[in-house]
Amino acid sequence: MTTTLKDNTQREIEIVASDLPLHCPMPDMMKWNAHPRVFLPIEKTGEALCPYCGTRYRIKAGEVLKGHH
């Protein structure tokens, strides 16, 4: 199975429950231009902004987050 790495230029990313706990950069992003991993609290507000690169993460509309604190 081949994994396609995403360029780290996308600045708005929609996530789903399986992406939690959320961290930036995400596992499918290229590492050569990445910053240190930072965990982002998204569960309460439905969105989070990475303090390093400014990427905005949003929970996909209608997505139910169960079992995450």
N, C-alpha and C positions, 0 to 999 in steps of 0.2 A: 504494500500500500504506500502510495506517495503522498507526503504532506506538502501542501502548498503554503509557503510562507508569505505573509502579507508585508508589504512595504510599510514602514512606520510613518506614513504621511497622512493616513486617514485620521481626521480629527473629531469625528462623531461616530461612535460605535454603539450599536444596539446589542444588548446582551440578553441571555436567557438564564433560567435557574441553574442549568448545568455549568455555567461559567463562574458560579460562586464557589469559594470566596473570590471576589474580584480583585485582580491585581493588574498593574500596568508595569511593563509591557506584558501583553497576553502571550500565552505559549506559542501561538502561531505567527508571532511577529519576528522579523529578522533581528538577530542579536547584534550585528555589527554596528548599528547606530542607536542602540537602546540605552536607556538610563537604568540606574539601579531599580530593582523591583520594589514597588510600593503597593501595599494593600489599601483598597479604597472602600469606605463605608457607603454602600448604595442602597441597602435594604430599607431604610426609613423614608428616604425622600424619593427614591426611584431614579436618581441620577447622581453622578459624581464627576468631579473634575480632577485630572491628574495634576499635581503640583509641579511635576518636572516638565512635562511636554505639552500640557494644556488640552490633552484629549478629553472629550466629554463622553461619558458612558451613560446610556439610558437603558432602563429595563424595557424590553419589548412590550408593547401594549397588549394587555390581556394575559400576560405571563403571571403565573401564581408562584410565589416564593414560599415553599413550605419547608419547615425544619431548619431554617437558617436564622441565626441571631444577629 
